[in-house]
Amino acid sequence: MGSLLAIEPDGAWNAELERRQRLVAQADPRARSGFGAELVIAADQFIISPTTRVADAARAHAAGDEIRSVIAGYHWFTDWGRDTMISLDGLTLATGRVVEAGYILRTFSHYVRDGLIPNLFPEGERTGAYHTADATLWYFEAVNRYLKAGGDRLTLELLLPTLTDIIANHLRGTHFGIRVDPADGLLRQGADGYQLTWMDAKVGDWVVTPRRGKAVEINALWYNALRLLAGWLSEQDQPKPATEIKEHADRAYKSFNARFWIPERDTCTT
């Protein structure tokens, strides 16, 4: 109640207007007026400081950091790993909120369990639900775009052990049948009762689109993650693990093209 009475309504309104003006001023120059500016303001509502995960906030503050996440959609959803990683670029990097992008990526690194980031955080709970095959792989691409936008090599150094552990878990196998097939180096996934890809409709116990096996876009993300990690390890002067990851990437590349490419359609007609 004290915080509500600390400022008069007019003062609160003016402070909010000033905050919005700062948001627009720090965005990409192409998004500082017109419809672009409206999108910058709209994006702001999805970037949150989770209020129910008090211990996580305390840990972050103790380390001189902040806890941030992305709400997947009002009013139906809390924060989801997949939605956060896919939207990170547009919500934070294009809007000039690179610092908060770092908060988000470092926040999610603390939630990695057995090589997976949470699919979602059930409402009111601190522990995430991990039934996703693609959110963790999108994490690599989000880190990649963040580094390109800000060049924050310190965060890369902090995240690299976690990123390496993620790949190791995928290679040896983790939950929900998520594991690299040793026969071809491609990633497979699937477990009864779970929807693990972005096609995640479920009605009662019925998984509408199970997609068990080797989904094409999951393996594209897998290959991308391998290439990114190999490059980052090389940059950090870790040539041996970089070479090992590159070998996995080369194998996945070859197997992907053999499995998913249709040679007779390798032409374009006008």
ABEGO torsion letter per residue (X at the ends): XAAAAABBAAAAAAAAAAAAAAAAAABBAAAABEAAAAAAAAAAAABBBBAABAAAAAAAAAAGBBBBBBBAEOAABBBBAAAAAAAAAAAAAAAGBAAAAAAAAAAAAAABBGGBBBABBBBGBABBBABBAAAAAAAAAAAAAAAAAAGBAAAAAAAAAAAAAAAAAAAAEBBGGBBBBAAAGBBBBEBBGBBABABABBBEABBABAGBEBBAAAAAAAAAAAAAAAAAAAAAGBAAAAAAAAAAAAAAAAAAAAAABBAAAABBBX
